[in-house]
Amino acid sequence: ALDLRHVRYPQPATRVDTVDRSNPFFTFDNAVCISCARCVRACDEIQGTHALTMLHRGFASRPTAGGSALTGESAGFASSNCVSCGACVKECPTGALIEKSVLDEGTPARSVRTTCAYCGVGCSFEAGVREERVVRMVPADDGPSNQGHACMKGRFGWTYNYAPDRLRRPLLRQGREWVEISWSAALDRIAEEWTRIKATHGPDALATISSSRGTNEDNYLFAKFMRCVIGSNHIDNCARVCHSATVTGMMDTLGASAATNSIHDLDLAKLILVVGANPTESHPVLGARIKRAVRRGVPLIVIDPRRTELARLADVHLQLHPGTNVALLNGMGHVIAKEHLTDAAFVGDRTQGFDEWLNLVAGCTLEATSLVTGVPEHLIAKAARLYAKSGGSMAVHGLGMTEHRWGSHGVMALVNLALATGNIGKPGTGINPLRGQNNVQGASDVGCLPTFFAGYQPLTDPTLGASHLAVTGRPLPTARGMKTPDMWDAALAGRLKTLWIIGYDVAQTDPNLKKVHAALNSLEFLIVQDLFMSETAKLAHLVIPGASFLEKDGTFTNLERRIQRIRKVVEPPNGVLPDWQVVCEVSARMGYPMQYSHPSAIMDEIAQLAPL
């Protein structure tokens, strides 16, 4: 019908039989490839890694990775700079690039929309299920935070759900041995020990540390348990050792402790300032977005002692001495003030204390700042001018800013720059902390803090107290609780007798581990609730298995304050309860029944008490 009479390729024409299995998560079969180059474009334009290219011409053309084109080897992905984000696999229309999990277990029969449980970006995924097992995670094209992109962790790092060493039964320590016990016996034991310790030593002898990987609903119930059953505010979460400095710094300067802008604003920014963060590794989807902005010509300033990937791409890299963030930011403020680069209208209408800031930075001369920070004077001045003159500068900061003694002061200094130049309160600007864990924002939002109730409401607010009593039937404790470091001191002093930790490996990740280990070992009864036998769990008296994010319903709050659903994809291992149900069971045994049919009912209660 098409009058095709001649084929110009030699017959029989076949594709080169090349199969690359060197990537740990997916394979490439050239025989199935149609050389559309979608994988190459995804790697270049979405991820910005440039690990793939097209080799040869005509019928022989094919995508290749790394040095395989030169060496003739089939292990191209292993020899390349591929970061295993999976963008190429997602874009492949033929299955030439395909996940090994799908090859091993078959294509999914159904999919469930959920949210990733790794970092604070909050990527949306379609979890593919076959025979009640997850076989694939594909980033959702309409995901508000990730827009169809993902990183290696979210795309392929879910197989821990089926790890053979995952905890499946409660374990009670008897001497040096672990003994499996029933769920009923484990819950009874918690209630008995905590009732005994509260009666003997009072509510100040009990404390909890909640999980920034748990849902908002899990965390709210844990806080409610402490306030309504134990009668104290001795609850904290891992924000204490990461972004509590951000909470303090932003609350004192802006009155709010969360990001001022959305992730989408990165696409609107006219300049991006990255302070003490390495998002291409810690928040790869957001890091890829910054790299795309740089390719569009958006100026990038990086403040970091290390020469990170973004630092190599930056227009200005301020490679300061560790711990000198405050001096450097105030030195930039000196240039902005001296050269009258402030936004007078914004400052006059929307700020207070501007004259005090001017007096503060007046003494932070370029010479003095350079001497303290080790950054050349001309680079400090260049960065300050770029930030102030861009017409829309957005700042993002990470743990390099917050995890040291002057973390809060560094955040305040950064906020002062934004306020002085009017780079806040409009699209493409603002102060945006890169939250580490998937729900560290939410855990703090719903009240897992010793100093605030849900919604960062003061514990001494009489209106809140009345509402709390009306909804929960119990008075709201008003005395400030123990922060995590206070708990270690109290345990070593013999005042803290028992601690319940959910989904947080303090014995592995907290600072001053010798002190942490000594404090944990001094407790009468340590409960750890987790997926695996973590370093903290090894020190416990009772270990409770946890349910993963793929096995429960609820919500996470990402770094841009977006509350997103997670949905149960598969059932947990036989008998394992989600965290919120464990807390409800123990609470009922201690005389305070908390009856919820679904996590949505818990969220309804949060909405009643915390108008976030």
C-alpha positions as CSV (number, residue, x, y, z in Angstrom):
1,A,0.0,0.0,0.0
2,L,2.9,2.3,0.6
3,D,4.7,1.2,-2.5
4,L,7.8,0.2,-0.5
5,R,10.0,-1.7,-3.0
6,H,13.5,-1.3,-1.6
7,V,15.2,-1.6,1.8
8,R,18.4,0.3,1.9
9,Y,19.8,-1.6,5.0
10,P,21.9,-4.7,4.5
11,Q,19.9,-7.8,4.9
12,P,19.3,-9.4,7.4
13,A,19.6,-6.2,9.5
14,T,19.6,-6.7,13.2
15,R,20.6,-4.5,16.2
16,V,23.9,-5.2,18.0
17,D,23.2,-7.8,20.7
18,T,24.4,-5.8,23.7
19,V,23.0,-6.3,27.2
20,D,24.2,-4.1,30.1
21,R,23.4,-5.5,33.5
22,S,26.1,-3.6,35.4
23,N,23.6,-1.2,37.1
24,P,22.4,-2.8,40.4
25,F,18.8,-1.7,39.8
26,F,18.0,-2.0,36.0
27,T,19.3,-3.5,32.8
28,F,19.6,-2.3,29.2
29,D,18.9,-4.7,26.3
30,N,19.9,-3.1,23.0
31,A,17.8,-5.6,21.0
32,V,14.6,-4.1,22.4
33,C,15.8,-0.5,21.9
34,I,14.5,1.7,19.1
35,S,17.1,4.5,19.5
36,C,14.6,7.1,20.3
37,A,17.1,8.8,22.6
38,R,14.5,9.6,25.3
39,C,16.8,8.1,27.9
40,V,19.6,10.4,26.8
41,R,17.4,13.4,27.0
42,A,16.0,12.4,30.4
43,C,19.5,12.1,31.8
44,D,20.6,15.4,30.3
45,E,17.5,17.6,30.7
46,I,15.8,16.2,33.9
47,Q,18.6,14.8,36.0
48,G,21.5,16.8,34.5
49,T,24.0,14.0,34.9
50,H,24.9,13.4,31.2
51,A,25.8,9.8,31.8
52,L,24.3,8.7,28.5
53,T,25.0,9.5,24.9
54,M,24.0,8.1,21.4
55,L,26.7,6.0,19.7
56,H,27.0,5.4,15.9
57,R,24.6,6.5,13.2
58,G,21.7,5.2,11.2
59,F,20.5,1.7,12.0
60,A,23.5,1.0,14.2
61,S,22.8,4.0,16.5
62,R,22.2,3.1,20.2
63,P,22.4,4.7,23.6
64,T,25.5,3.9,25.7
65,A,26.8,4.8,29.1
66,G,30.3,5.5,30.5
67,G,33.3,4.3,28.6
68,S,31.7,1.2,27.0
69,A,31.7,2.8,23.6
70,L,35.5,3.0,23.8
71,T,36.3,-0.2,25.6
72,G,33.8,-2.4,23.9
73,E,32.6,-3.7,27.3
74,S,29.0,-4.2,28.2
75,A,29.4,-2.7,31.7
76,G,28.7,0.9,30.6
77,F,26.5,2.0,33.5
78,A,29.0,0.7,36.1
79,S,31.8,2.7,34.5
80,S,29.7,5.9,34.1
81,N,28.7,8.7,36.4
82,C,25.1,7.4,36.5
83,V,23.4,8.2,39.8
84,S,20.6,5.6,39.3
85,C,17.8,8.1,39.5
86,G,15.8,5.9,37.1
87,A,14.8,8.7,34.8
88,C,16.0,6.8,31.7
89,V,14.1,3.7,32.7
90,K,10.9,5.7,33.2
91,E,11.1,7.3,29.8
92,C,12.0,4.1,27.9
93,P,8.9,3.2,25.7
94,T,9.9,-0.3,24.8
95,G,11.3,-1.9,28.0
96,A,14.9,-1.9,26.7
97,L,15.6,-0.2,30.0
98,I,13.7,-2.1,32.7
99,E,13.9,-2.6,36.5
100,K,15.5,-5.9,37.6
101,S,12.7,-6.3,40.2
102,V,10.2,-6.4,37.4
103,L,12.2,-8.9,35.5
104,D,12.5,-11.1,38.6
105,E,8.9,-10.8,39.8
106,G,6.8,-9.7,36.9
107,T,5.0,-6.5,35.9
108,P,2.7,-4.9,38.4
109,A,-1.0,-5.9,38.4
110,R,-2.1,-2.7,40.2
111,S,-0.6,0.5,41.5
112,V,-1.2,2.7,44.6
113,R,-0.3,6.4,44.9
114,T,1.8,7.2,47.9
115,T,4.6,9.5,49.1
116,C,8.3,8.7,49.5
117,A,9.6,8.2,53.0
118,Y,13.3,9.2,52.6
119,C,14.1,13.0,52.5
120,G,12.0,16.1,53.0
121,V,11.3,16.7,49.3
122,G,8.2,14.5,49.5
123,C,8.1,12.9,46.0
124,S,4.9,11.3,44.8
125,F,5.1,7.7,43.6
126,E,3.0,5.0,42.0
127,A,3.8,1.8,43.9
128,G,3.4,-1.1,41.6
129,V,2.1,-4.3,43.2
130,R,2.1,-7.9,42.1
131,E,0.8,-10.8,44.2
132,E,0.7,-8.4,47.2
133,R,4.4,-7.5,46.9
134,V,5.8,-4.2,45.8
135,V,7.8,-4.8,42.6
136,R,8.3,-1.2,41.3
137,M,8.1,2.4,42.4
138,V,7.5,4.9,39.6
139,P,7.6,8.7,40.2
140,A,4.2,10.3,39.4
141,D,4.2,12.8,36.6
142,D,1.7,15.0,38.4
143,G,3.6,14.8,41.7
144,P,3.6,18.4,43.1
145,S,7.1,18.2,44.6
146,N,8.9,16.0,42.0
147,Q,7.0,16.4,38.8
148,G,7.8,12.8,37.6
149,H,11.4,12.8,38.7
150,A,13.0,10.7,41.5
151,C,16.3,9.7,43.0
152,M,18.0,6.4,43.6
153,K,16.6,6.2,47.2
154,G,13.0,6.6,46.4
155,R,13.0,4.9,43.1
156,F,14.9,1.7,44.1
157,G,15.6,1.9,47.8
158,W,12.3,0.3,48.9
159,T,13.5,-3.3,49.0
160,Y,14.3,-3.1,52.7
161,N,10.5,-3.8,53.1
162,Y,11.3,-7.4,52.4
163,A,14.7,-7.7,54.1
164,P,15.3,-11.0,55.8
165,D,16.6,-9.2,59.0
166,R,13.5,-7.1,59.4
167,L,11.9,-7.3,62.8
168,R,8.6,-9.2,62.8
169,R,8.0,-10.2,66.5
170,P,8.4,-8.3,69.8
171,L,11.6,-9.1,71.5
172,L,12.2,-9.0,75.3
173,R,15.7,-9.0,76.7
174,Q,16.3,-11.7,79.3
175,G,19.9,-11.4,80.5
176,R,22.0,-11.3,77.3
177,E,19.4,-13.1,75.2
178,W,16.4,-11.9,73.2
179,V,13.2,-13.9,73.6
180,E,10.2,-13.6,71.2
181,I,7.0,-12.7,73.0
182,S,3.4,-12.2,71.8
183,W,2.1,-8.7,70.9
184,S,-0.3,-8.9,73.8
185,A,2.5,-9.7,76.3
186,A,4.6,-6.9,74.8
187,L,1.9,-4.2,75.1
188,D,1.0,-5.4,78.6
189,R,4.6,-5.1,79.6
190,I,4.9,-1.5,78.4
191,A,1.7,-0.5,80.3
192,E,2.8,-2.3,83.5
193,E,6.3,-0.8,83.5
194,W,5.2,2.7,82.7
195,T,2.3,2.6,85.2
196,R,4.8,1.4,87.9
197,I,7.4,4.0,87.2
198,K,4.9,6.8,87.0
199,A,3.4,5.8,90.3
200,T,6.8,5.4,92.0
201,H,8.8,8.3,90.5
202,G,6.2,10.6,89.0
203,P,5.6,11.8,85.4
204,D,9.0,13.4,85.1
205,A,10.6,9.9,85.1
206,L,9.1,9.0,81.8
207,A,10.0,10.5,78.3
208,T,9.5,9.7,74.6
209,I,11.3,10.5,71.4
210,S,9.1,10.3,68.3
211,S,9.9,9.5,64.7
212,S,10.4,12.1,62.0
213,R,9.9,9.2,59.6
214,G,6.5,8.4,61.1
215,T,3.2,10.0,59.9
216,N,1.7,13.1,61.3
217,E,-1.0,11.0,62.8
218,D,1.6,8.6,64.5
219,N,3.4,11.6,66.0
220,Y,0.3,13.5,67.2
221,L,-0.9,10.4,69.1
222,F,2.5,9.9,70.7
223,A,2.5,13.5,71.9
224,K,-1.2,13.1,73.0
225,F,-0.2,10.0,74.9
226,M,2.5,11.8,76.8
227,R,0.3,14.8,77.6
228,C,-3.0,13.0,78.5
229,V,-1.7,9.7,80.0
230,I,1.7,10.6,81.5
231,G,0.9,14.3,82.2
232,S,4.1,15.9,80.9
233,N,5.6,17.5,77.8
234,H,8.7,15.2,77.8
235,I,8.6,14.5,74.1
236,D,11.0,15.5,71.4
237,N,12.0,14.4,67.8
238,C,15.1,14.4,65.7
239,A,14.6,18.0,64.7
240,R,16.5,18.7,67.9
241,V,19.8,17.7,66.4
242,C,19.1,19.0,62.8
243,H,16.8,21.9,62.2
244,S,15.8,23.1,65.7
245,A,18.3,25.9,65.0
246,T,16.1,26.8,62.0
247,V,13.0,26.7,64.2
248,T,14.5,29.1,66.8
249,G,16.1,31.4,64.2
250,M,13.0,31.7,62.0
251,M,10.5,31.9,64.9
252,D,12.5,34.8,66.4
253,T,12.8,36.7,63.1
254,L,9.7,35.8,61.1
255,G,7.3,34.3,63.6
256,A,7.2,31.0,61.6
257,S,9.6,28.2,61.4
258,A,8.9,26.6,58.1
259,A,9.9,27.3,54.5
260,T,8.6,30.6,53.2
261,N,8.2,29.4,49.6
262,S,7.5,26.2,47.6
263,I,9.8,24.0,45.7
264,H,8.3,25.4,42.5
265,D,9.7,28.8,43.4
266,L,13.1,27.5,42.4
267,D,11.9,27.7,38.8
268,L,11.0,31.4,39.4
269,A,14.1,32.5,41.2
270,K,16.5,35.0,39.6
271,L,19.3,33.9,41.9
272,I,19.8,30.9,44.1
273,L,21.9,31.0,47.3
274,V,22.8,27.6,48.8
275,V,24.2,27.7,52.4
276,G,25.6,24.7,54.1
277,A,23.8,22.2,52.0
278,N,24.6,19.6,49.4
279,P,21.2,18.9,47.8
280,T,22.5,16.9,44.8
281,E,23.3,14.2,47.4
282,S,20.9,14.8,50.3
283,H,17.9,16.0,48.3
284,P,18.7,14.8,44.8
285,V,15.4,15.8,43.1
286,L,15.7,19.3,44.4
287,G,19.4,19.3,43.5
288,A,18.5,18.4,39.9
289,R,16.1,21.2,39.9
290,I,18.8,23.7,40.9
291,K,21.1,22.3,38.2
292,R,18.4,22.9,35.6
293,A,18.0,26.5,36.8
294,V,21.8,27.0,36.4
295,R,21.6,25.6,32.8
296,R,18.9,28.3,32.2
297,G,21.4,30.9,33.3
298,V,20.2,31.6,36.8
299,P,23.2,32.7,38.9
300,L,24.2,30.4,41.8
301,I,26.0,31.2,45.0
302,V,27.2,28.4,47.2
303,I,28.5,28.9,50.7
304,D,30.2,25.7,51.8
305,P,33.7,24.6,53.0
306,R,33.5,21.7,50.5
307,R,33.7,21.8,46.8
308,T,30.4,20.0,46.1
309,E,28.8,19.4,42.8
310,L,26.8,22.6,43.0
311,A,29.9,24.5,44.1
312,R,31.6,23.4,40.9
313,L,28.7,24.8,38.9
314,A,28.4,28.0,41.0
315,D,29.0,31.6,39.8
316,V,30.5,32.3,43.2
317,H,31.7,29.7,45.7
318,L,32.4,31.1,49.1
319,Q,34.6,28.4,50.6
320,L,34.6,29.5,54.2
321,H,36.2,28.0,57.3
322,P,33.8,25.7,59.1
323,G,31.7,27.4,61.7
324,T,32.1,31.0,60.3
325,N,28.7,31.2,58.7
326,V,27.5,34.1,60.9
327,A,30.6,36.2,60.2
328,L,30.3,35.6,56.4
329,L,26.6,36.5,56.2
330,N,27.1,39.6,58.3
331,G,30.0,40.5,56.1
332,M,27.7,40.3,53.1
333,G,25.3,42.4,55.1
334,H,28.0,45.0,55.6
335,V,28.5,45.4,51.8
336,I,24.7,45.6,51.2
337,A,24.3,48.3,53.8
338,K,27.4,50.3,52.9
339,E,26.5,50.3,49.2
340,H,22.8,51.1,49.9
341,L,21.6,48.0,48.2
342,T,18.7,47.5,50.7
343,D,15.1,47.7,49.7
344,A,14.0,50.8,51.5
345,A,10.3,50.5,50.8
346,F,10.1,46.9,52.0
347,V,12.2,47.6,55.1
348,G,10.0,50.6,56.0
349,D,6.7,48.8,55.5
350,R,7.4,45.3,56.7
351,T,10.3,45.1,59.1
352,Q,11.4,46.2,62.6
353,G,14.9,46.7,64.1
354,F,16.6,47.8,60.8
355,D,18.7,50.4,62.5
356,E,20.0,47.8,65.0
357,W,21.0,45.5,62.1
358,L,22.8,48.4,60.5
359,N,24.8,49.0,63.7
360,L,25.5,45.3,63.9
361,V,26.9,44.9,60.4
362,A,28.8,48.2,60.4
363,G,31.7,46.6,62.1
364,C,31.7,43.5,59.9
365,T,34.1,45.0,57.3
366,L,35.3,43.0,54.4
367,E,38.8,42.9,55.8
368,A,37.6,41.5,59.2
369,T,35.2,39.1,57.6
370,S,37.9,37.7,55.2
371,L,40.3,37.3,58.1
372,V,37.7,35.2,60.1
373,T,36.2,33.2,57.2
374,G,39.2,32.8,54.9
375,V,37.1,33.9,51.9
376,P,38.7,36.6,49.7
377,E,37.2,40.1,50.1
378,H,36.3,40.4,46.4
379,L,34.2,37.2,46.5
380,I,32.3,38.3,49.6
381,A,31.5,41.6,47.9
382,K,30.5,40.0,44.6
383,A,28.2,37.6,46.3
384,A,26.5,40.3,48.3
385,R,25.9,42.5,45.2
386,L,24.5,39.6,43.2
387,Y,22.2,38.6,46.0
388,A,20.9,42.1,46.6
389,K,20.5,43.1,42.9
390,S,19.0,40.0,41.3
391,G,15.4,41.1,41.7
392,G,14.5,37.8,43.2
393,S,17.0,35.8,45.3
394,M,16.0,32.5,46.9
395,A,18.1,31.0,49.8
396,V,18.1,27.4,50.8
397,H,20.1,26.1,53.7
398,G,20.9,22.7,55.3
399,L,22.6,21.1,58.2
400,G,25.9,22.8,57.5
401,M,24.2,25.9,58.7
402,T,22.3,24.5,61.7
403,E,24.3,21.7,63.2
404,H,26.8,23.6,65.3
405,R,26.8,26.0,68.2
406,W,25.8,29.1,66.4
407,G,23.2,27.5,64.1
408,S,20.3,29.7,65.2
409,H,22.4,32.9,64.8
410,G,23.4,31.8,61.3
411,V,19.7,31.4,60.3
412,M,18.9,34.8,61.8
413,A,21.8,36.4,59.8
414,L,20.4,34.8,56.6
415,V,16.9,36.0,57.3
416,N,18.2,39.5,58.0
417,L,19.8,39.5,54.5
418,A,16.5,38.5,52.9
419,L,14.6,41.1,54.9
420,A,17.0,43.9,54.2
421,T,16.9,43.3,50.5
422,G,13.2,42.5,50.1
423,N,14.0,39.0,49.1
424,I,11.1,37.4,50.9
425,G,7.3,37.3,50.6
426,K,7.1,37.0,46.9
427,P,7.6,34.3,44.3
428,G,11.2,33.1,43.7
429,T,12.6,34.4,47.0
430,G,12.5,33.5,50.7
431,I,14.3,31.4,53.3
432,N,13.9,27.6,52.7
433,P,15.4,25.0,55.1
434,L,16.1,21.7,53.4
435,R,14.5,19.3,55.9
436,G,16.4,16.1,56.2
437,Q,13.9,13.3,57.0
438,N,10.6,12.9,55.2
439,N,8.4,14.2,58.1
440,V,10.7,16.2,60.4
441,Q,8.5,19.2,59.5
442,G,5.3,17.4,60.3
443,A,6.6,15.8,63.6
444,S,7.2,19.3,64.9
445,D,4.1,20.7,63.4
446,V,1.8,18.3,65.3
447,G,3.4,18.9,68.7
448,C,6.3,16.4,69.2
449,L,8.2,19.2,70.9
450,P,8.8,19.8,74.6
451,T,8.2,23.6,74.2
452,F,5.1,23.8,71.9
453,F,1.8,22.2,71.3
454,A,0.7,21.3,67.8
455,G,0.8,24.3,65.5
456,Y,3.6,25.8,67.6
457,Q,1.0,27.1,70.1
458,P,2.3,28.1,73.5
459,L,1.7,25.5,76.2
460,T,0.6,28.2,78.5
461,D,-2.2,29.6,76.3
462,P,-5.4,29.4,78.3
463,T,-7.6,29.3,75.2
464,L,-5.6,26.3,73.9
465,G,-5.8,24.7,77.4
466,A,-9.6,25.0,77.4
467,S,-9.9,23.5,73.9
468,H,-7.5,20.7,74.8
469,L,-9.6,19.8,77.8
470,A,-12.8,19.9,75.8
471,V,-11.5,17.6,73.0
472,T,-9.3,15.2,75.0
473,G,-10.9,15.2,78.4
474,R,-7.5,15.8,80.1
475,P,-5.7,19.1,81.0
476,L,-2.8,20.2,78.9
477,P,0.5,20.2,80.9
478,T,2.0,23.7,80.8
479,A,5.5,23.0,82.2
480,R,8.2,22.8,79.5
481,G,9.4,19.3,78.9
482,M,12.8,17.9,78.4
483,K,14.7,18.3,75.1
484,T,16.6,15.3,73.9
485,P,20.0,16.5,75.4
486,D,18.1,17.1,78.7
487,M,16.9,13.5,78.6
488,W,20.5,12.2,78.5
489,D,21.4,14.4,81.5
490,A,18.3,13.3,83.4
491,A,19.0,9.6,82.7
492,L,22.6,9.9,83.9
493,A,21.5,11.8,87.0
494,G,19.0,9.0,87.8
495,R,15.9,11.2,87.3
496,L,14.7,9.7,84.0
497,K,13.9,6.0,84.5
498,T,12.3,5.0,81.2
499,L,12.3,6.1,77.6
500,W,10.2,5.1,74.6
501,I,11.9,5.7,71.2
502,I,10.0,5.2,67.9
503,G,11.9,5.0,64.6
504,Y,15.0,7.0,65.6
505,D,18.5,5.5,66.1
506,V,19.9,7.9,68.6
507,A,22.7,5.5,69.5
508,Q,24.0,5.7,66.0
509,T,23.3,9.3,64.9
510,D,23.3,11.7,67.8
511,P,26.3,13.7,68.8
512,N,28.5,12.6,71.8
513,L,27.6,8.9,71.4
514,K,29.5,7.9,74.5
515,K,27.2,10.0,76.6
516,V,24.1,8.8,74.7
517,H,25.1,5.1,75.2
518,A,25.8,5.7,78.9
519,A,22.4,7.4,79.3
520,L,20.5,4.6,77.5
521,N,22.3,2.0,79.6
522,S,21.3,3.7,82.8
523,L,17.6,3.5,82.2
524,E,15.4,1.0,84.0
525,F,13.3,0.2,81.0
526,L,14.1,1.3,77.4
527,I,11.5,0.6,74.6
528,V,12.5,0.9,71.0
529,Q,10.0,0.6,68.2
530,D,11.7,0.2,64.7
531,L,11.9,-1.8,61.5
532,F,15.3,-3.3,62.2
533,M,17.6,-4.2,65.1
534,S,19.2,-0.8,65.2
535,E,22.1,0.2,67.4
536,T,19.6,1.8,69.8
537,A,17.4,-1.3,69.7
538,K,20.4,-3.4,70.7
539,L,20.5,-1.5,74.0
540,A,16.7,-1.8,74.7
541,H,14.9,-4.0,77.2
542,L,11.9,-4.4,74.8
543,V,11.9,-4.1,71.0
544,I,8.7,-3.6,69.1
545,P,8.5,-4.1,65.3
546,G,7.3,-1.2,63.2
547,A,5.3,-0.9,60.1
548,S,6.9,0.7,57.0
549,F,5.4,3.6,55.1
550,L,4.2,1.1,52.5
551,E,2.1,-0.7,55.1
552,K,0.1,2.1,56.6
553,D,-2.1,5.1,55.9
554,G,-1.5,8.7,57.0
555,T,0.2,11.9,55.9
556,F,3.6,13.4,55.7
557,T,4.5,17.1,55.6
558,N,7.4,17.9,53.3
559,L,10.0,20.7,53.5
560,E,7.7,23.2,51.7
561,R,4.9,22.5,54.3
562,R,2.9,20.4,51.8
563,I,0.8,17.8,53.6
564,Q,0.6,14.7,51.4
565,R,-1.2,11.3,51.7
566,I,0.6,8.0,52.1
567,R,-1.6,5.0,51.4
568,K,-1.3,1.4,52.5
569,V,0.2,-0.4,49.5
570,V,0.7,-3.9,51.1
571,E,-0.1,-5.6,54.4
572,P,2.6,-5.5,57.1
573,P,4.3,-8.8,58.2
574,N,1.9,-11.0,60.1
575,G,0.7,-9.3,63.3
576,V,2.8,-6.1,63.0
577,L,0.7,-3.0,64.0
578,P,1.2,0.5,62.7
579,D,2.7,2.9,65.3
580,W,-0.5,4.7,66.1
581,Q,-2.3,1.5,67.0
582,V,0.5,0.5,69.3
583,V,0.2,3.8,71.2
584,C,-3.6,3.4,71.3
585,E,-3.3,-0.2,72.8
586,V,-0.8,0.9,75.5
587,S,-2.9,4.0,76.3
588,A,-6.0,1.9,76.7
589,R,-4.2,-0.5,79.1
590,M,-3.1,2.6,81.1
591,G,-6.7,3.7,81.6
592,Y,-7.1,6.3,78.8
593,P,-8.8,4.7,75.7
594,M,-8.0,6.4,72.4
595,Q,-10.4,5.0,69.8
596,Y,-9.9,5.9,66.2
597,S,-11.1,3.8,63.3
598,H,-8.6,5.2,60.8
599,P,-5.7,7.8,60.7
600,S,-8.1,10.2,59.0
601,A,-10.0,10.5,62.3
602,I,-6.7,11.5,64.0
603,M,-6.1,14.2,61.4
604,D,-9.6,15.5,62.1
605,E,-8.6,15.9,65.8
606,I,-5.4,17.6,64.8
607,A,-7.4,20.1,62.7
608,Q,-9.6,20.8,65.7
609,L,-6.7,21.7,68.0
610,A,-4.1,23.0,65.6
611,P,-5.2,25.5,62.9
612,L,-2.0,25.2,60.9
